[in-house]
Amino acid sequence: MKKHEAVEQMDRMGEQINGLHASAWNTALHPTEFGWAKSLFSAATIPVLSFASIGHMVGSAVVRQTSPEIIEKVTEFPGEGGKKP
């Protein structure tokens, strides 16, 4: 995997986490619209999504600061030899 691909993948994951986080807050704060059960479940997922967001920020920082050679080396499966099909 090339570094730019890893950065793009991290960006997409961040957007997904942020979208889920916003949706959870919206559902949790509007129980009359979504129902109390869904609102309570959403409120319970907010800490998990917050933790995922922090993990993503750390991972994204690591990927952005890692050299392209290292990223290619650690994402290459053994025995591939860097060859693409």
Distance bins in CASP14 RR format, pairs under 12 A and 6 or more apart:
PFRMAT RR
TARGET T0000
AUTHOR 0000-0000-0000
RMODE 2
METHOD distances of the structure
MODEL  1
1 7 0 0 0 0 0 1 0 0 0 0 0
1 8 0 0 0 0 0 1 0 0 0 0 0
1 9 0 0 0 0 1 0 0 0 0 0 0
1 10 0 0 0 0 0 1 0 0 0 0 0
1 63 0 0 0 0 0 1 0 0 0 0 0
1 66 0 0 0 0 0 1 0 0 0 0 0
1 68 0 0 0 0 1 0 0 0 0 0 0
1 70 0 0 0 0 0 1 0 0 0 0 0
1 71 1 0 0 1 0 0 0 0 0 0 0
1 72 1 0 0 1 0 0 0 0 0 0 0
1 73 0 0 0 0 0 1 0 0 0 0 0
1 74 0 0 0 0 1 0 0 0 0 0 0
1 75 1 1 0 0 0 0 0 0 0 0 0
1 76 1 0 0 1 0 0 0 0 0 0 0
1 77 0 0 0 0 0 1 0 0 0 0 0
1 80 0 0 0 0 0 1 0 0 0 0 0
1 82 0 0 0 0 0 1 0 0 0 0 0
1 84 0 0 0 0 0 1 0 0 0 0 0
2 8 0 0 0 0 1 0 0 0 0 0 0
2 9 0 0 0 0 0 1 0 0 0 0 0
2 63 0 0 0 0 0 1 0 0 0 0 0
2 68 1 0 0 1 0 0 0 0 0 0 0
2 69 0 0 0 0 0 1 0 0 0 0 0
2 71 1 0 0 1 0 0 0 0 0 0 0
2 72 1 0 0 1 0 0 0 0 0 0 0
2 73 0 0 0 0 0 1 0 0 0 0 0
2 75 0 0 0 0 1 0 0 0 0 0 0
2 76 0 0 0 0 0 1 0 0 0 0 0
2 82 0 0 0 0 0 1 0 0 0 0 0
2 84 0 0 0 0 0 1 0 0 0 0 0
3 9 0 0 0 0 0 1 0 0 0 0 0
3 10 0 0 0 0 0 1 0 0 0 0 0
3 62 0 0 0 0 0 1 0 0 0 0 0
3 63 1 0 0 1 0 0 0 0 0 0 0
3 64 0 0 0 0 1 0 0 0 0 0 0
3 65 0 0 0 0 0 1 0 0 0 0 0
3 66 1 0 0 1 0 0 0 0 0 0 0
3 67 1 0 0 1 0 0 0 0 0 0 0
3 68 1 0 1 0 0 0 0 0 0 0 0
3 69 0 0 0 0 1 0 0 0 0 0 0
3 70 0 0 0 0 1 0 0 0 0 0 0
3 71 1 0 1 0 0 0 0 0 0 0 0
3 72 1 0 0 1 0 0 0 0 0 0 0
3 73 0 0 0 0 0 1 0 0 0 0 0
3 74 0 0 0 0 0 1 0 0 0 0 0
3 75 0 0 0 0 1 0 0 0 0 0 0
4 10 0 0 0 0 0 1 0 0 0 0 0
4 11 0 0 0 0 0 1 0 0 0 0 0
4 63 0 0 0 0 0 1 0 0 0 0 0
4 64 0 0 0 0 0 1 0 0 0 0 0
4 68 0 0 0 0 1 0 0 0 0 0 0
4 71 0 0 0 0 1 0 0 0 0 0 0
4 72 0 0 0 0 0 1 0 0 0 0 0
5 11 0 0 0 0 0 1 0 0 0 0 0
5 12 0 0 0 0 0 1 0 0 0 0 0
5 63 0 0 0 0 0 1 0 0 0 0 0
5 68 0 0 0 0 0 1 0 0 0 0 0
5 71 0 0 0 0 1 0 0 0 0 0 0
5 72 0 0 0 0 1 0 0 0 0 0 0
5 75 0 0 0 0 1 0 0 0 0 0 0
6 12 0 0 0 0 0 1 0 0 0 0 0
6 13 0 0 0 0 0 1 0 0 0 0 0
6 59 0 0 0 0 0 1 0 0 0 0 0
6 60 0 0 0 0 1 0 0 0 0 0 0
6 62 0 0 0 0 1 0 0 0 0 0 0
6 63 1 0 1 0 0 0 0 0 0 0 0
6 64 0 0 0 0 1 0 0 0 0 0 0
6 65 0 0 0 0 0 1 0 0 0 0 0
6 66 0 0 0 0 1 0 0 0 0 0 0
6 67 0 0 0 0 0 1 0 0 0 0 0
6 68 0 0 0 0 1 0 0 0 0 0 0
6 70 0 0 0 0 0 1 0 0 0 0 0
6 71 1 0 1 0 0 0 0 0 0 0 0
6 72 0 0 0 0 1 0 0 0 0 0 0
6 74 0 0 0 0 1 0 0 0 0 0 0
6 75 1 0 0 1 0 0 0 0 0 0 0
7 13 0 0 0 0 0 1 0 0 0 0 0
7 14 0 0 0 0 0 1 0 0 0 0 0
7 59 0 0 0 0 0 1 0 0 0 0 0
7 60 1 0 0 1 0 0 0 0 0 0 0
7 61 0 0 0 0 0 1 0 0 0 0 0
7 62 0 0 0 0 0 1 0 0 0 0 0
7 63 1 0 0 1 0 0 0 0 0 0 0
7 64 1 0 0 1 0 0 0 0 0 0 0
7 65 0 0 0 0 0 1 0 0 0 0 0
7 66 0 0 0 0 0 1 0 0 0 0 0
7 68 0 0 0 0 0 1 0 0 0 0 0
7 71 0 0 0 0 1 0 0 0 0 0 0
8 14 0 0 0 0 0 1 0 0 0 0 0
8 15 0 0 0 0 0 1 0 0 0 0 0
8 60 0 0 0 0 0 1 0 0 0 0 0
8 63 0 0 0 0 0 1 0 0 0 0 0
8 64 0 0 0 0 0 1 0 0 0 0 0
9 15 0 0 0 0 0 1 0 0 0 0 0
9 16 0 0 0 0 0 1 0 0 0 0 0
9 56 0 0 0 0 0 1 0 0 0 0 0
9 59 0 0 0 0 0 1 0 0 0 0 0
9 60 0 0 0 0 1 0 0 0 0 0 0
9 63 0 0 0 0 1 0 0 0 0 0 0
9 71 0 0 0 0 0 1 0 0 0 0 0
9 75 0 0 0 0 0 1 0 0 0 0 0
10 16 0 0 0 0 0 1 0 0 0 0 0
10 17 0 0 0 0 0 1 0 0 0 0 0
10 55 0 0 0 0 0 1 0 0 0 0 0
10 56 1 0 0 1 0 0 0 0 0 0 0
10 57 0 0 0 0 1 0 0 0 0 0 0
10 58 0 0 0 0 0 1 0 0 0 0 0
10 59 1 0 0 1 0 0 0 0 0 0 0
10 60 1 0 1 0 0 0 0 0 0 0 0
10 61 0 0 0 0 1 0 0 0 0 0 0
10 62 0 0 0 0 1 0 0 0 0 0 0
10 63 1 0 1 0 0 0 0 0 0 0 0
10 64 1 0 0 1 0 0 0 0 0 0 0
10 65 0 0 0 0 0 1 0 0 0 0 0
10 66 0 0 0 0 0 1 0 0 0 0 0
10 71 0 0 0 0 0 1 0 0 0 0 0
11 17 0 0 0 0 0 1 0 0 0 0 0
11 18 0 0 0 0 0 1 0 0 0 0 0
11 56 0 0 0 0 1 0 0 0 0 0 0
11 57 0 0 0 0 0 1 0 0 0 0 0
11 59 0 0 0 0 0 1 0 0 0 0 0
11 60 1 0 0 1 0 0 0 0 0 0 0
11 63 0 0 0 0 1 0 0 0 0 0 0
11 64 0 0 0 0 0 1 0 0 0 0 0
12 18 0 0 0 0 0 1 0 0 0 0 0
12 19 0 0 0 0 0 1 0 0 0 0 0
12 56 0 0 0 0 0 1 0 0 0 0 0
12 60 0 0 0 0 0 1 0 0 0 0 0
13 19 0 0 0 0 0 1 0 0 0 0 0
13 20 0 0 0 0 0 1 0 0 0 0 0
13 52 0 0 0 0 1 0 0 0 0 0 0
13 53 0 0 0 0 0 1 0 0 0 0 0
13 55 0 0 0 0 0 1 0 0 0 0 0
13 56 1 0 1 0 0 0 0 0 0 0 0
13 57 0 0 0 0 0 1 0 0 0 0 0
13 59 0 0 0 0 1 0 0 0 0 0 0
13 60 0 0 0 0 1 0 0 0 0 0 0
13 63 0 0 0 0 0 1 0 0 0 0 0
14 20 0 0 0 0 1 0 0 0 0 0 0
14 21 0 0 0 0 1 0 0 0 0 0 0
14 22 0 0 0 0 0 1 0 0 0 0 0
14 49 0 0 0 0 0 1 0 0 0 0 0
14 52 0 0 0 0 1 0 0 0 0 0 0
14 53 1 0 0 1 0 0 0 0 0 0 0
14 54 0 0 0 0 0 1 0 0 0 0 0
14 55 0 0 0 0 1 0 0 0 0 0 0
14 56 1 0 1 0 0 0 0 0 0 0 0
14 57 0 0 0 0 1 0 0 0 0 0 0
14 59 0 0 0 0 0 1 0 0 0 0 0
14 60 1 0 0 1 0 0 0 0 0 0 0
14 63 0 0 0 0 0 1 0 0 0 0 0
15 21 0 0 0 0 0 1 0 0 0 0 0
15 22 0 0 0 0 0 1 0 0 0 0 0
15 53 0 0 0 0 0 1 0 0 0 0 0
15 56 0 0 0 0 0 1 0 0 0 0 0
15 60 0 0 0 0 0 1 0 0 0 0 0
16 22 0 0 0 0 0 1 0 0 0 0 0
16 23 0 0 0 0 0 1 0 0 0 0 0
16 49 0 0 0 0 0 1 0 0 0 0 0
16 52 0 0 0 0 1 0 0 0 0 0 0
16 53 0 0 0 0 0 1 0 0 0 0 0
16 56 0 0 0 0 1 0 0 0 0 0 0
17 23 0 0 0 0 0 1 0 0 0 0 0
17 24 0 0 0 0 0 1 0 0 0 0 0
17 45 0 0 0 0 0 1 0 0 0 0 0
17 46 0 0 0 0 0 1 0 0 0 0 0
17 48 0 0 0 0 0 1 0 0 0 0 0
17 49 1 0 0 1 0 0 0 0 0 0 0
17 50 0 0 0 0 1 0 0 0 0 0 0
17 51 0 0 0 0 0 1 0 0 0 0 0
17 52 1 0 1 0 0 0 0 0 0 0 0
17 53 1 0 1 0 0 0 0 0 0 0 0
17 54 0 0 0 0 1 0 0 0 0 0 0
17 55 0 0 0 0 1 0 0 0 0 0 0
17 56 1 0 1 0 0 0 0 0 0 0 0
17 57 0 0 0 0 1 0 0 0 0 0 0
17 59 0 0 0 0 0 1 0 0 0 0 0
17 60 0 0 0 0 0 1 0 0 0 0 0
18 24 0 0 0 0 0 1 0 0 0 0 0
18 25 0 0 0 0 0 1 0 0 0 0 0
18 49 0 0 0 0 1 0 0 0 0 0 0
18 50 0 0 0 0 0 1 0 0 0 0 0
18 52 0 0 0 0 0 1 0 0 0 0 0
18 53 1 0 0 1 0 0 0 0 0 0 0
18 56 0 0 0 0 1 0 0 0 0 0 0
18 57 0 0 0 0 0 1 0 0 0 0 0
19 25 0 0 0 0 1 0 0 0 0 0 0
19 26 0 0 0 0 1 0 0 0 0 0 0
19 27 0 0 0 0 0 1 0 0 0 0 0
19 49 0 0 0 0 1 0 0 0 0 0 0
19 52 0 0 0 0 0 1 0 0 0 0 0
19 53 0 0 0 0 0 1 0 0 0 0 0
19 56 0 0 0 0 0 1 0 0 0 0 0
20 26 0 0 0 0 0 1 0 0 0 0 0
20 27 0 0 0 0 0 1 0 0 0 0 0
20 42 0 0 0 0 1 0 0 0 0 0 0
20 45 1 0 0 1 0 0 0 0 0 0 0
20 46 0 0 0 0 1 0 0 0 0 0 0
20 48 0 0 0 0 1 0 0 0 0 0 0
20 49 1 0 1 0 0 0 0 0 0 0 0
20 50 0 0 0 0 0 1 0 0 0 0 0
20 52 0 0 0 0 1 0 0 0 0 0 0
20 53 0 0 0 0 1 0 0 0 0 0 0
20 56 0 0 0 0 0 1 0 0 0 0 0
21 27 0 0 0 0 0 1 0 0 0 0 0
21 28 0 0 0 0 0 1 0 0 0 0 0
21 42 0 0 0 0 0 1 0 0 0 0 0
21 45 0 0 0 0 1 0 0 0 0 0 0
21 46 1 0 0 1 0 0 0 0 0 0 0
21 47 0 0 0 0 0 1 0 0 0 0 0
21 48 0 0 0 0 1 0 0 0 0 0 0
21 49 1 0 1 0 0 0 0 0 0 0 0
21 50 1 0 0 1 0 0 0 0 0 0 0
21 51 0 0 0 0 0 1 0 0 0 0 0
21 52 0 0 0 0 1 0 0 0 0 0 0
21 53 1 0 0 1 0 0 0 0 0 0 0
21 54 0 0 0 0 0 1 0 0 0 0 0
21 56 0 0 0 0 0 1 0 0 0 0 0
22 28 0 0 0 0 0 1 0 0 0 0 0
22 29 0 0 0 0 0 1 0 0 0 0 0
22 42 0 0 0 0 0 1 0 0 0 0 0
22 46 0 0 0 0 0 1 0 0 0 0 0
22 49 0 0 0 0 1 0 0 0 0 0 0
22 53 0 0 0 0 0 1 0 0 0 0 0
23 29 0 0 0 0 0 1 0 0 0 0 0
23 30 0 0 0 0 0 1 0 0 0 0 0
23 34 0 0 0 0 0 1 0 0 0 0 0
23 38 0 0 0 0 0 1 0 0 0 0 0
23 39 0 0 0 0 0 1 0 0 0 0 0
23 41 0 0 0 0 0 1 0 0 0 0 0
23 42 1 0 0 1 0 0 0 0 0 0 0
23 45 0 0 0 0 1 0 0 0 0 0 0
23 46 0 0 0 0 0 1 0 0 0 0 0
23 49 0 0 0 0 1 0 0 0 0 0 0
24 30 0 0 0 0 0 1 0 0 0 0 0
24 34 0 0 0 0 0 1 0 0 0 0 0
24 38 0 0 0 0 0 1 0 0 0 0 0
24 39 0 0 0 0 1 0 0 0 0 0 0
24 40 0 0 0 0 0 1 0 0 0 0 0
24 41 0 0 0 0 1 0 0 0 0 0 0
24 42 1 0 1 0 0 0 0 0 0 0 0
24 43 1 0 0 1 0 0 0 0 0 0 0
24 44 0 0 0 0 1 0 0 0 0 0 0
24 45 1 0 1 0 0 0 0 0 0 0 0
24 46 1 0 1 0 0 0 0 0 0 0 0
24 47 0 0 0 0 1 0 0 0 0 0 0
24 48 0 0 0 0 1 0 0 0 0 0 0
24 49 1 0 1 0 0 0 0 0 0 0 0
24 50 0 0 0 0 1 0 0 0 0 0 0
24 52 0 0 0 0 0 1 0 0 0 0 0
24 53 0 0 0 0 0 1 0 0 0 0 0
25 34 0 0 0 0 0 1 0 0 0 0 0
25 39 0 0 0 0 0 1 0 0 0 0 0
25 42 1 0 0 1 0 0 0 0 0 0 0
25 43 0 0 0 0 1 0 0 0 0 0 0
25 45 0 0 0 0 1 0 0 0 0 0 0
25 46 1 0 0 1 0 0 0 0 0 0 0
25 47 0 0 0 0 0 1 0 0 0 0 0
25 49 0 0 0 0 1 0 0 0 0 0 0
25 50 0 0 0 0 0 1 0 0 0 0 0
26 33 0 0 0 0 1 0 0 0 0 0 0
26 34 0 0 0 0 1 0 0 0 0 0 0
26 38 0 0 0 0 0 1 0 0 0 0 0
26 39 0 0 0 0 1 0 0 0 0 0 0
26 42 0 0 0 0 1 0 0 0 0 0 0
26 43 0 0 0 0 0 1 0 0 0 0 0
26 46 0 0 0 0 0 1 0 0 0 0 0
27 33 0 0 0 0 1 0 0 0 0 0 0
27 34 1 0 1 0 0 0 0 0 0 0 0
27 35 0 0 0 0 1 0 0 0 0 0 0
27 36 0 0 0 0 0 1 0 0 0 0 0
27 37 0 0 0 0 0 1 0 0 0 0 0
27 38 1 0 1 0 0 0 0 0 0 0 0
27 39 1 0 1 0 0 0 0 0 0 0 0
27 40 0 0 0 0 1 0 0 0 0 0 0
27 41 0 0 0 0 1 0 0 0 0 0 0
27 42 1 1 0 0 0 0 0 0 0 0 0
27 43 0 0 0 0 1 0 0 0 0 0 0
27 44 0 0 0 0 0 1 0 0 0 0 0
27 45 0 0 0 0 1 0 0 0 0 0 0
27 46 0 0 0 0 1 0 0 0 0 0 0
27 49 0 0 0 0 0 1 0 0 0 0 0
28 34 0 0 0 0 1 0 0 0 0 0 0
28 35 0 0 0 0 0 1 0 0 0 0 0
28 36 0 0 0 0 0 1 0 0 0 0 0
28 37 0 0 0 0 0 1 0 0 0 0 0
28 38 0 0 0 0 1 0 0 0 0 0 0
28 39 1 0 1 0 0 0 0 0 0 0 0
28 40 1 0 0 1 0 0 0 0 0 0 0
28 41 0 0 0 0 1 0 0 0 0 0 0
28 42 1 0 1 0 0 0 0 0 0 0 0
28 43 1 0 1 0 0 0 0 0 0 0 0
28 44 0 0 0 0 1 0 0 0 0 0 0
28 45 0 0 0 0 1 0 0 0 0 0 0
28 46 1 0 0 1 0 0 0 0 0 0 0
28 47 0 0 0 0 0 1 0 0 0 0 0
28 49 0 0 0 0 0 1 0 0 0 0 0
29 35 0 0 0 0 0 1 0 0 0 0 0
29 38 0 0 0 0 0 1 0 0 0 0 0
29 39 1 0 0 1 0 0 0 0 0 0 0
29 40 0 0 0 0 0 1 0 0 0 0 0
29 42 0 0 0 0 1 0 0 0 0 0 0
29 43 0 0 0 0 1 0 0 0 0 0 0
29 46 0 0 0 0 0 1 0 0 0 0 0
30 36 0 0 0 0 0 1 0 0 0 0 0
30 38 0 0 0 0 1 0 0 0 0 0 0
30 39 1 0 0 1 0 0 0 0 0 0 0
30 42 0 0 0 0 1 0 0 0 0 0 0
30 43 0 0 0 0 0 1 0 0 0 0 0
31 37 0 0 0 0 1 0 0 0 0 0 0
31 38 1 0 0 1 0 0 0 0 0 0 0
31 39 1 1 0 0 0 0 0 0 0 0 0
31 40 1 0 0 1 0 0 0 0 0 0 0
31 41 0 0 0 0 0 1 0 0 0 0 0
31 42 0 0 0 0 1 0 0 0 0 0 0
31 43 0 0 0 0 1 0 0 0 0 0 0
32 38 0 0 0 0 0 1 0 0 0 0 0
32 39 0 0 0 0 1 0 0 0 0 0 0
33 39 0 0 0 0 1 0 0 0 0 0 0
33 42 0 0 0 0 0 1 0 0 0 0 0
34 40 0 0 0 0 0 1 0 0 0 0 0
34 41 0 0 0 0 1 0 0 0 0 0 0
34 42 1 0 0 1 0 0 0 0 0 0 0
34 43 0 0 0 0 0 1 0 0 0 0 0
35 41 0 0 0 0 1 0 0 0 0 0 0
35 42 0 0 0 0 1 0 0 0 0 0 0
35 43 0 0 0 0 0 1 0 0 0 0 0
36 42 0 0 0 0 0 1 0 0 0 0 0
36 43 0 0 0 0 0 1 0 0 0 0 0
37 43 0 0 0 0 0 1 0 0 0 0 0
37 44 0 0 0 0 0 1 0 0 0 0 0
38 44 0 0 0 0 0 1 0 0 0 0 0
38 45 0 0 0 0 0 1 0 0 0 0 0
39 45 0 0 0 0 0 1 0 0 0 0 0
39 46 0 0 0 0 0 1 0 0 0 0 0
40 46 0 0 0 0 0 1 0 0 0 0 0
41 48 0 0 0 0 0 1 0 0 0 0 0
42 48 0 0 0 0 0 1 0 0 0 0 0
42 49 0 0 0 0 1 0 0 0 0 0 0
43 49 0 0 0 0 0 1 0 0 0 0 0
43 50 0 0 0 0 0 1 0 0 0 0 0
44 50 0 0 0 0 0 1 0 0 0 0 0
45 51 0 0 0 0 0 1 0 0 0 0 0
45 52 0 0 0 0 1 0 0 0 0 0 0
46 52 0 0 0 0 0 1 0 0 0 0 0
46 53 0 0 0 0 0 1 0 0 0 0 0
47 53 0 0 0 0 0 1 0 0 0 0 0
47 54 0 0 0 0 0 1 0 0 0 0 0
48 54 0 0 0 0 0 1 0 0 0 0 0
48 55 0 0 0 0 0 1 0 0 0 0 0
49 55 0 0 0 0 0 1 0 0 0 0 0
49 56 0 0 0 0 0 1 0 0 0 0 0
50 56 0 0 0 0 0 1 0 0 0 0 0
50 57 0 0 0 0 0 1 0 0 0 0 0
51 57 0 0 0 0 0 1 0 0 0 0 0
51 58 0 0 0 0 0 1 0 0 0 0 0
52 58 0 0 0 0 0 1 0 0 0 0 0
52 59 0 0 0 0 0 1 0 0 0 0 0
53 59 0 0 0 0 0 1 0 0 0 0 0
53 60 0 0 0 0 0 1 0 0 0 0 0
54 60 0 0 0 0 0 1 0 0 0 0 0
54 61 0 0 0 0 0 1 0 0 0 0 0
55 61 0 0 0 0 1 0 0 0 0 0 0
55 62 0 0 0 0 1 0 0 0 0 0 0
55 63 0 0 0 0 0 1 0 0 0 0 0
56 62 0 0 0 0 0 1 0 0 0 0 0
56 63 0 0 0 0 0 1 0 0 0 0 0
57 63 0 0 0 0 0 1 0 0 0 0 0
57 64 0 0 0 0 0 1 0 0 0 0 0
58 64 0 0 0 0 0 1 0 0 0 0 0
58 65 0 0 0 0 0 1 0 0 0 0 0
59 65 0 0 0 0 1 0 0 0 0 0 0
59 66 0 0 0 0 1 0 0 0 0 0 0
60 66 0 0 0 0 0 1 0 0 0 0 0
62 70 0 0 0 0 0 1 0 0 0 0 0
62 71 0 0 0 0 1 0 0 0 0 0 0
62 74 0 0 0 0 0 1 0 0 0 0 0
63 70 0 0 0 0 0 1 0 0 0 0 0
63 71 1 0 0 1 0 0 0 0 0 0 0
63 74 0 0 0 0 0 1 0 0 0 0 0
63 75 0 0 0 0 0 1 0 0 0 0 0
64 71 0 0 0 0 0 1 0 0 0 0 0
65 71 0 0 0 0 0 1 0 0 0 0 0
66 72 0 0 0 0 0 1 0 0 0 0 0
66 73 0 0 0 0 0 1 0 0 0 0 0
66 74 0 0 0 0 1 0 0 0 0 0 0
66 75 0 0 0 0 0 1 0 0 0 0 0
67 73 0 0 0 0 1 0 0 0 0 0 0
67 74 0 0 0 0 0 1 0 0 0 0 0
68 74 0 0 0 0 0 1 0 0 0 0 0
68 75 0 0 0 0 0 1 0 0 0 0 0
69 75 0 0 0 0 0 1 0 0 0 0 0
69 76 0 0 0 0 0 1 0 0 0 0 0
70 76 0 0 0 0 0 1 0 0 0 0 0
72 80 0 0 0 0 0 1 0 0 0 0 0
72 81 0 0 0 0 0 1 0 0 0 0 0
72 82 0 0 0 0 1 0 0 0 0 0 0
72 84 0 0 0 0 0 1 0 0 0 0 0
73 80 0 0 0 0 0 1 0 0 0 0 0
73 81 0 0 0 0 0 1 0 0 0 0 0
73 82 0 0 0 0 1 0 0 0 0 0 0
75 82 0 0 0 0 0 1 0 0 0 0 0
76 82 1 0 1 0 0 0 0 0 0 0 0
76 83 0 0 0 0 1 0 0 0 0 0 0
76 84 0 0 0 0 0 1 0 0 0 0 0
77 83 0 0 0 0 0 1 0 0 0 0 0
77 84 0 0 0 0 0 1 0 0 0 0 0
77 85 0 0 0 0 0 1 0 0 0 0 0
END
